[in-house]
Amino acid sequence: MSSRERILGRVRRALADVPQDDTPYPQAVERGYLREHGAGSVEATVDLLAENLADYRAIVHRTTDEELPYVIMRLLAERGPQYVLVPPGLPPEWMSAADPTRVHDRAVSTPHELDKVTSVVTGCAVAIAETGTIVLDGGPDQGRRRITLIPDHHICVVRVPDQVVASVPQALERLDPARPLTWISGPSATSDIELDRVEGVHGPRTLEVVLVSGQPRAEVTS
């Protein structure tokens, strides 16, 4: 008798006295958990997102549509990159004030070529306030997954309040599970068995999230 047969035999014996239940799994499993914890205002939800993003060591900026190009210009200038990755569907006005050489997201680009690019600017699919998570789904303003994993600096633009939800269940309702989803909670980081934190192992060491509202001109904060 093989190991597989022995294991399956033990499973069958363990289930021998379990009553048969033909109830479909979605109905058989209790799903009475809360869809969100509390019912805060839109402003409170956005504030919670900013707080949790910062708690994960992301750098948070708030601005308006009018000021966004200048915020991106400043953030790129502070890093001093010569090349910036740009997804094909990134709104052109976002980069209208910045002057680094733009590298477009192409299928033929190799990881070695992408590794030479310092920064990437993208949009997002949705942002989750309770967990401080940004979700990308490979949309036109986000590009292929690899362009947000290889460069060391990621600027991600989140539209407020349209792309902000309170909880993970609310985010899942907006996402297509067939798309290549990337869930980002802060810059890339990992810890070894002695809890020594290392950043940049699985993605960018610096994540800057720009929360953009359509309100009149407002001061940019970080």
C-alpha positions in Angstrom: 0.0 0.0 0.0 1.4 3.4 -1.0 1.6 6.4 1.3 -1.2 8.0 -0.7 -3.5 5.1 -0.1 -2.8 5.0 3.6 -3.6 8.7 4.0 -6.8 8.4 2.0 -7.8 5.4 4.0 -7.4 7.3 7.3 -9.5 10.2 5.9 -12.3 7.8 4.8 -12.3 6.1 8.3 -12.4 9.5 10.0 -15.4 10.6 7.9 -17.3 7.3 8.1 -19.7 8.5 10.8 -20.1 12.1 9.5 -23.7 12.7 8.3 -24.0 13.4 4.6 -25.0 17.0 3.9 -25.8 18.1 0.4 -26.1 21.8 1.3 -24.1 23.9 -1.2 -20.9 25.2 0.3 -21.9 28.9 0.1 -25.0 28.2 2.2 -23.4 25.7 4.5 -20.7 28.2 5.7 -21.8 31.0 8.0 -20.8 34.3 6.6 -22.1 36.7 9.1 -19.0 38.8 9.4 -19.1 42.6 9.2 -18.6 44.2 5.8 -17.0 47.1 7.5 -16.2 48.1 11.1 -18.2 51.2 11.8 -19.9 53.6 9.4 -17.6 56.6 9.2 -18.0 59.6 6.9 -16.1 59.8 3.6 -13.6 62.1 5.2 -13.0 59.8 8.1 -12.5 56.8 5.7 -9.9 58.7 3.7 -8.2 59.8 6.9 -8.1 56.2 8.1 -6.5 55.1 4.7 -3.8 57.8 5.1 -3.2 56.8 8.7 -2.8 53.1 7.9 -0.7 53.7 4.8 1.7 55.8 6.9 1.7 53.1 9.5 3.0 50.7 6.9 5.8 53.2 6.1 4.3 54.5 2.9 4.7 58.3 2.3 1.3 59.9 1.9 0.6 63.2 0.1 -2.7 65.0 -0.4 -3.4 67.2 -3.3 -5.9 68.2 -6.0 -6.3 67.5 -9.7 -4.9 70.9 -10.5 -1.8 70.4 -8.4 -1.1 66.7 -9.1 1.3 67.3 -12.0 3.5 69.5 -9.8 3.4 67.1 -6.9 4.6 64.3 -9.2 7.3 66.6 -10.6 8.5 67.4 -7.1 8.5 63.8 -6.0 10.5 62.7 -9.0 12.9 65.6 -8.7 13.6 64.7 -5.1 14.6 61.2 -6.2 16.6 62.5 -9.2 15.7 59.7 -11.6 16.9 59.8 -15.2 14.2 57.3 -16.4 10.6 56.9 -15.2 8.3 54.0 -16.2 4.9 55.0 -17.5 2.0 52.7 -18.1 0.3 53.1 -21.5 -3.0 54.5 -20.1 -1.5 56.9 -17.6 -3.4 60.2 -18.0 -0.9 62.5 -19.9 -1.6 65.5 -17.7 -0.2 63.7 -14.6 3.3 63.9 -16.1 2.9 67.2 -17.9 5.2 69.1 -15.5 7.9 66.4 -15.1 10.8 66.1 -17.4 12.7 62.8 -16.8 12.9 60.5 -19.8 9.8 58.3 -19.9 10.2 54.5 -20.4 6.9 53.0 -21.6 5.6 49.6 -20.4 6.4 47.2 -23.2 6.0 43.4 -23.3 9.5 43.0 -24.8 11.2 44.9 -21.9 13.5 42.6 -19.9 13.8 42.6 -16.1 17.4 43.8 -16.6 16.2 46.8 -18.6 13.5 47.6 -16.0 16.0 47.4 -13.2 17.8 50.4 -14.7 14.6 52.5 -14.2 14.5 54.3 -10.8 10.8 55.2 -10.5 7.3 54.2 -11.8 4.1 56.3 -11.7 0.8 54.5 -11.8 -2.9 54.8 -10.8 -4.7 52.0 -8.9 -7.9 50.0 -9.0 -9.0 50.5 -5.4 -7.6 51.5 -2.0 -8.7 49.9 1.3 -8.9 52.2 4.4 -9.1 49.5 7.1 -5.9 47.7 6.0 -4.0 50.6 4.3 -3.8 48.5 1.1 -3.5 49.7 -2.5 -4.8 47.2 -5.1 -3.6 47.2 -8.7 -5.3 45.1 -11.4 -3.2 45.7 -14.4 -5.5 48.4 -15.9 -4.3 50.9 -18.5 -3.1 53.4 -15.9 -1.2 50.6 -13.9 0.5 48.5 -16.6 2.0 45.1 -16.1 2.6 43.8 -12.6 6.4 43.7 -13.0 6.7 47.4 -13.6 5.6 48.1 -10.0 7.8 45.3 -8.6 11.2 46.0 -10.1 11.8 49.8 -9.8 12.9 51.0 -6.4 10.4 53.9 -6.2 6.6 53.7 -6.8 4.3 56.8 -7.0 0.7 55.6 -6.9 -2.2 58.0 -7.4 -5.5 57.3 -5.7 -8.6 59.3 -6.6 -10.6 60.4 -3.5 -13.2 59.4 -2.8 -14.0 57.4 -5.9 -11.3 54.7 -5.5 -11.4 54.5 -1.7 -13.4 51.9 0.2 -13.6 51.1 3.9 -13.0 47.3 3.9 -11.7 44.3 2.0 -15.2 42.9 1.3 -16.1 46.2 -0.3 -12.9 46.1 -2.4 -13.6 42.6 -3.6 -16.9 43.7 -5.0 -15.1 46.1 -7.3 -12.4 43.7 -8.4 -12.3 41.1 -11.2 -10.7 38.0 -9.8 -9.6 37.0 -13.4 -7.3 40.0 -13.5 -3.7 40.0 -12.2 -4.3 41.6 -8.8 -1.4 43.0 -6.8 -2.2 43.9 -3.2 0.3 46.5 -1.7 0.4 47.4 2.0 3.4 49.7 2.2 6.8 49.4 0.6 8.3 45.9 0.1 9.6 44.5 3.4 10.3 41.2 5.1 11.9 40.0 8.3 14.1 37.1 9.1 13.7 34.8 12.1 15.5 37.4 14.3 13.0 40.0 13.1 15.6 42.1 11.2 13.5 44.1 8.7 14.8 44.3 5.2 13.1 46.5 2.6 13.1 46.2 -1.2 13.3 42.4 -1.4 10.0 41.8 -3.2 9.4 45.3 -4.7 10.0 49.0 -4.2 11.7 50.2 -1.1 9.8 53.5 -1.3 6.1 53.8 -1.9 4.5 57.3 -2.2 0.8 57.4 -2.3 -0.8 60.6 -3.7 -4.5 61.1 -2.6 -6.1 63.3 -5.2 -9.4 65.0 -4.7 -11.4 67.1 -7.1 -11.8 69.9 -4.6 -10.4 73.4 -5.2 -6.7 74.1 -4.7 -5.4 72.8 -1.3 -2.0 72.7 0.3 0.0 69.5 -0.3 1.1 67.7 2.8 3.2 64.6 3.4 
